[in-house]
Amino acid sequence: MLHLTLYSRPGCHLCDDMKAAVTEVAETVPLQVQEIDISTDADLERRYGLEIPVLLVEGKKAAKYRVSVEDLRRILIGRT
């Protein structure tokens, strides 16, 4: 099972779009997804504030701003 971390904040439509793509892929690919609200942590806000949403796969940055279902599937190929 792959571990994905999604850095986001409330009210971010791009975050909602990326979360929807991750949720759709998770229907067919075994994923453990952790969503982290950067607005609750000043360090995370400094690190990711201008790039959100940011998606990490197994701790490595895989996407920022946008990712389609197809692109996410391509990213995950070979890591399962």
Number of C-alpha atoms within 10 A of each C-alpha: 10 13 13 20 19 24 24 28 20 10 8 11 13 18 22 15 16 25 21 15 19 22 15 12 18 14 9 9 15 12 18 13 18 13 13 15 15 21 16 10 11 10 11 15 18 11 12 16 17 11 13 22 26 23 28 17 20 14 10 10 13 16 20 19 16 17 22 15 15 10 12 19 17 11 14 15 8 7 10 9
